[in-house]
Amino acid sequence: MKLRWNVLGAVVLGLGLAGCGVTMGAACTSDDECGDMGFCITTANTPGGYCSESCFPGKDETCPSGSTCVSTGARADVSACFIKCETNSDCRTGYQCISNFRGAAFPVCAAPDAPPS
């Protein structure tokens, strides 16, 4: 019985911690929807909004797993994490897998009409 409670506690703790993180690339209308460390990019070039978080250019380890730091991701002066991709099917509707997006080291899911910075 004690083991069962320990397992249940670990599952609840894991779910609680998962809820604190940002869901990279998810649709959003406000920062509140993007987790404790995240923010919502709501520009004309992010249809439906884009959950992200701040990062340090050249240091992908400052982004959640599966994403990369784009040095001009949110604005010319704000670095942001974007989802890495291999094909357009890795991205949500309205976004495409774009190589060299704003100088990103990896292809990322971004709006196809996002202007270069």
C-alpha positions as CSV (number, residue, x, y, z in Angstrom):
1,M,0.0,0.0,0.0
2,K,2.8,2.4,0.9
3,L,4.4,1.8,-2.5
4,R,1.2,2.6,-4.3
5,W,1.0,6.0,-2.5
6,N,4.6,6.8,-3.4
7,V,3.9,6.1,-7.0
8,L,0.7,8.1,-6.9
9,G,2.6,11.0,-5.3
10,A,5.3,10.8,-8.0
11,V,2.7,10.9,-10.8
12,V,0.9,13.9,-9.2
13,L,4.2,15.7,-8.7
14,G,5.2,15.0,-12.3
15,L,1.9,16.3,-13.6
16,G,2.2,19.4,-11.5
17,L,5.7,20.2,-12.8
18,A,4.6,19.6,-16.4
19,G,1.9,22.1,-16.0
20,C,4.5,24.8,-15.1
21,G,6.4,24.5,-18.3
22,V,5.7,26.2,-21.6
23,T,4.1,24.3,-24.5
24,M,6.4,25.5,-27.2
25,G,4.6,26.8,-30.3
26,A,1.1,26.3,-28.9
27,A,-1.6,28.8,-29.8
28,C,-2.2,31.6,-27.3
29,T,-3.7,35.0,-26.8
30,S,-1.9,35.9,-23.5
31,D,1.2,35.1,-21.5
32,D,-0.8,33.2,-18.9
33,E,-1.5,30.4,-21.4
34,C,2.2,29.7,-21.9
35,G,3.4,28.4,-18.5
36,D,5.3,30.0,-15.7
37,M,8.4,30.9,-17.8
38,G,6.7,31.4,-21.1
39,F,5.2,34.3,-23.0
40,C,2.9,34.6,-26.0
41,I,4.2,36.1,-29.2
42,T,1.2,37.9,-30.7
43,T,2.4,39.7,-33.8
44,A,0.8,39.8,-37.3
45,N,3.4,37.1,-38.2
46,T,2.2,34.6,-35.6
47,P,-1.3,33.5,-36.5
48,G,-3.1,32.4,-33.4
49,G,-0.2,33.4,-31.2
50,Y,2.9,31.4,-30.5
51,C,4.0,30.2,-27.0
52,S,7.7,30.7,-26.4
53,E,10.2,31.6,-23.7
54,S,13.3,33.7,-23.5
55,C,16.7,32.2,-24.3
56,F,20.3,33.1,-24.9
57,P,21.4,33.1,-28.5
58,G,23.8,30.3,-29.4
59,K,22.7,28.3,-26.3
60,D,19.9,26.0,-27.2
61,E,20.2,24.4,-23.7
62,T,18.3,27.6,-22.5
63,C,15.3,26.4,-24.5
64,P,13.0,23.4,-23.7
65,S,13.8,20.1,-25.4
66,G,12.9,20.0,-29.1
67,S,13.3,23.8,-29.6
68,T,16.1,26.2,-30.5
69,C,16.9,29.7,-29.6
70,V,16.3,32.3,-32.4
71,S,18.1,35.5,-31.6
72,T,15.5,37.8,-33.1
73,G,12.5,35.5,-32.4
74,A,10.0,37.8,-30.8
75,R,11.4,41.1,-31.9
76,A,14.7,42.4,-33.1
77,D,15.8,42.8,-29.5
78,V,14.2,39.7,-27.9
79,S,15.5,36.1,-28.3
80,A,12.9,33.4,-28.2
81,C,12.6,29.6,-28.4
82,F,11.0,28.1,-31.5
83,I,10.1,24.4,-32.2
84,K,12.6,22.5,-34.3
85,C,11.2,20.7,-37.3
86,E,12.0,18.5,-40.2
87,T,8.9,18.8,-42.4
88,N,5.8,21.1,-42.5
89,S,3.8,18.3,-40.8
90,D,5.8,18.8,-37.6
91,C,4.2,22.3,-37.4
92,R,0.7,23.4,-36.4
93,T,-1.7,24.8,-39.0
94,G,-0.6,28.2,-40.3
95,Y,3.1,27.5,-39.8
96,Q,5.7,25.9,-41.9
97,C,9.1,24.3,-41.3
98,I,11.5,27.1,-42.4
99,S,15.2,26.7,-42.7
100,N,17.5,29.6,-41.7
101,F,14.6,31.5,-40.1
102,R,16.1,34.7,-38.8
103,G,19.5,33.0,-38.7
104,A,18.3,30.0,-36.7
105,A,20.8,27.1,-36.7
106,F,18.0,24.6,-37.3
107,P,14.7,24.6,-39.3
108,V,11.9,25.9,-37.1
109,C,8.1,26.1,-37.2
110,A,7.3,29.7,-38.1
111,A,4.7,31.6,-40.1
112,P,5.7,31.5,-43.8
113,D,5.3,35.2,-44.3
114,A,7.4,36.3,-41.2
115,P,9.7,39.0,-42.5
116,P,13.5,38.6,-41.9
117,S,14.8,40.9,-39.2
